[in-house]
């Protein structure tokens, strides 16, 4: 299994608009071969051991796929073009997104008690 990560630097003050774009997305990826799941992550801070930590500059879009070829097929599809046709305004972003693709080498679930 692979995970595709798009780390997106959302401009200050644009966070709610960015989140709304995903809440109202077309939902086309879910029907594609090899698609496993989608997660949209918002940066959040926490105080740990007296320090504020975790405030990332990036929102993260994760898609999980059975194989890299399945992801590539999605990016070549008409559904992909439709899902990405309504481009957001440039002022929504504080820079370029960072694309990453990773093989999952280990995954863990909670132990039963």
C-alpha positions as CSV (number, residue, x, y, z in Angstrom):
1,X,0.0,0.0,0.0
2,X,1.1,3.6,-0.6
3,X,0.2,6.9,0.8
4,X,0.3,10.2,-1.2
5,X,0.8,13.3,0.8
6,X,0.2,16.8,-0.4
7,X,1.4,19.3,2.1
8,X,-0.3,22.6,1.4
9,X,0.8,26.0,2.9
10,X,-2.5,27.7,3.5
11,X,-2.2,31.5,3.9
12,X,-3.1,33.0,7.3
13,X,-6.8,33.9,7.4
14,X,-7.6,31.4,4.5
15,X,-8.0,28.3,6.7
16,X,-11.8,28.3,6.9
17,X,-12.1,28.8,3.1
18,X,-9.6,26.0,2.5
19,X,-11.5,23.6,4.8
20,X,-14.8,24.5,3.1
21,X,-13.4,23.6,-0.3
22,X,-12.8,20.1,0.9
23,X,-16.1,19.8,2.8
24,X,-17.9,20.6,-0.5
25,X,-15.6,18.6,-2.8
26,X,-17.0,16.4,-5.6
27,X,-16.1,13.1,-3.9
28,X,-15.0,11.5,-7.2
29,X,-11.8,9.8,-6.0
30,X,-13.8,7.3,-3.8
31,X,-14.9,5.3,-6.9
32,X,-11.5,4.7,-8.4
33,X,-9.7,1.3,-8.5
34,X,-7.2,0.9,-5.7
35,X,-8.4,3.9,-3.6
36,X,-8.4,3.0,0.1
37,X,-9.1,6.3,2.0
38,X,-8.7,10.0,2.1
39,X,-7.7,12.2,5.1
40,X,-7.5,16.0,5.3
41,X,-5.3,17.2,8.2
42,X,-5.4,20.6,9.8
43,X,-2.4,21.8,11.7
44,X,-3.1,22.0,15.4
45,X,-1.0,23.0,18.3
46,X,-0.7,21.4,21.8
47,X,1.1,22.3,25.0
48,X,3.4,19.5,26.0
49,X,5.8,19.6,28.9
50,X,5.4,23.4,29.1
51,X,6.1,24.0,25.4
52,X,3.7,24.8,22.6
53,X,4.3,22.3,19.9
54,X,2.9,20.9,16.6
55,X,1.9,24.1,14.9
56,X,2.8,23.2,11.3
57,X,2.8,25.6,8.4
58,X,1.0,23.0,6.3
59,X,-2.4,21.4,5.9
60,X,-2.0,17.8,4.7
61,X,-4.1,15.9,2.2
62,X,-3.4,12.1,2.4
63,X,-4.8,9.5,0.0
64,X,-4.1,5.8,0.5
65,X,-3.9,3.5,-2.5
66,X,-3.3,-0.2,-3.0
67,X,-0.6,0.5,-5.6
68,X,1.2,3.5,-7.1
69,X,-0.2,2.5,-10.5
70,X,-3.8,3.1,-9.1
71,X,-2.9,6.6,-8.0
72,X,-1.3,7.4,-11.4
73,X,-4.4,6.1,-13.1
74,X,-6.5,8.4,-11.0
75,X,-4.4,11.4,-12.0
76,X,-4.9,10.5,-15.7
77,X,-8.7,10.2,-15.3
78,X,-11.5,12.6,-16.4
79,X,-12.7,12.5,-12.7
80,X,-9.3,13.9,-11.6
81,X,-9.6,16.7,-14.1
82,X,-13.1,17.4,-13.0
83,X,-12.2,17.3,-9.3
84,X,-9.3,19.8,-9.9
85,X,-11.0,22.1,-12.5
86,X,-12.2,24.8,-10.0
87,X,-8.8,26.1,-9.0
88,X,-8.7,28.1,-5.7
89,X,-7.6,31.7,-5.7
90,X,-3.8,32.1,-5.5
91,X,-4.1,34.2,-2.3
92,X,-5.3,31.1,-0.5
93,X,-1.8,29.8,-0.4
94,X,1.5,30.9,1.3
95,X,3.7,29.0,-1.1
96,X,3.9,25.9,-3.2
97,X,2.5,22.5,-2.1
98,X,4.9,19.6,-1.4
99,X,4.0,16.3,-3.1
100,X,5.3,13.1,-1.5
101,X,4.5,9.4,-2.2
102,X,5.5,6.8,0.3
103,X,5.3,3.0,0.6
104,X,3.8,2.0,3.9
105,X,6.3,-0.3,5.6
106,X,4.5,-0.7,8.9
107,X,1.1,0.1,10.3
108,X,-0.1,-0.6,13.9
109,X,-3.5,-0.9,15.5
110,X,-4.4,-0.8,19.2
111,X,-4.0,-4.0,21.2
112,X,-7.2,-5.7,22.4
113,X,-7.6,-5.5,26.1
